[in-house]
Amino acid sequence: MKFRYLVFISILSFCLACQGKKKATLSDLPRPVRVIKVEALGTFNHQYTGTVTARNFSILAFRLPGTLTEVNVNTGQKIKKGTVIARIDPYDYQRQYQTALANYKTTESIYERNQRLYAANAVAKQNLEIAQTDYIQATSALNMARRTLDYTVLTAPFDGFIEQRFVENHEEILTGQSIVRLVDPKDIEVNFMLPETSIQLLDIPKKIYVEFDSQKGKLFTTEVKEYIYSSNGSGIPVTLLITDKQFAPYRQNVFPGFSCKVIVEVDNMISDKFVLPASALQEAHHQEYVWIVDPASHTAHRQQVRIKKYNDHILVEAGLNPDDLIIIAGIASIREGQKVRPVKNQ
């Protein structure tokens, strides 16, 4: 009986020793980690929706209030310089003009008669000066009344087309109220909204292309004309100029109001800078780090970097070298010097 007990204890001890050894072996196995090689990232694109706008445009309005009696144009209509776009009821302004014209004729007659009398020494110089002042004032009032009457007709200041019509006939309008938006289609630009999270894209080297629905598959190069920092949360308005010489043959088929695709292309290597997925970044104590795999020892090491963030990527400005293997997933549980088994990112 005692012999059997000793055998049981020996077997149990052996099994426990084997189990402990097995646990130790599993914990020492290299941990698989997803990695990416810096030079293998290639270019990546960000896409946005843009709108073609005219560089030269005018929102036309009357300088007078009144009732519309004519609206002669529609949205999309091409017009020539001088075309009558709209009219307002001229009745009141015509009466003012007629009154000013009658007053002008009266003061002109009096002034001319006083000139003749003064030449014949039949009237005092003071009377002539009064008549002259009245005549000058009447002339000014007539000119103003004539201009006011002219303002009842709205004409096109240049050749173009009506991008938008804001009113309907017979409406009561106010001074300065928008009637139509007239655009010159010869010079165009592209506007799009850049999300605030992508603001760093404006500060790094990049290529920006536009693609129009009417020319699918054709990318035309552009350059940033201007952008405005917006504080209302809607994004950053960016204006592009199409600089591609190959765009000229297609220009006649692109008009203000057309939509297009804006493609911002960033290379993985920009001089001595590198672009990485944002998942590779670890932040601690107001510092930024990435984890690099030593290909010789297959161990992970934390490397401090200087970066800029945008969208789901980071631009590493300092701290990396070409061919570095960067861990891009599960970095929160990585320890300094830990054995890892790199798995290339697909």
Buried (B, 14 or more C-beta within 10 A) or exposed (E): EEEEEEEEEEEEEEEEEEEEEEEEEEEEEEEEBBBBBBEEBEEBEBEBEBBBBBBEBBBBBBEBEBEBBBBEBEEEBEBEEEBEBBBBBBEBBBEBBEEBBEBBEEBBEBBEEBBEBBEEEEBEEEBBEBBBEBBEEBBEBBEEBBEBBEBBBBBBEBBBBBBBBBBEEEBEBEEEEBBBBBBBBEEBBBBBBBBBEBBBBBEBEBBBBBBBEEBEEBBBBBEEEEBEEEEEEEBBBBBBBBEBEEBEEBEEEBBBBBEBBBBBBBBBBBEEBBBBBEBBBBEEEEEBBBBBBEEEEBBBBBBEBEBBBBBEBBBBBEBBEEEBBBBBBBBEEBEEEBEBEBEEBE
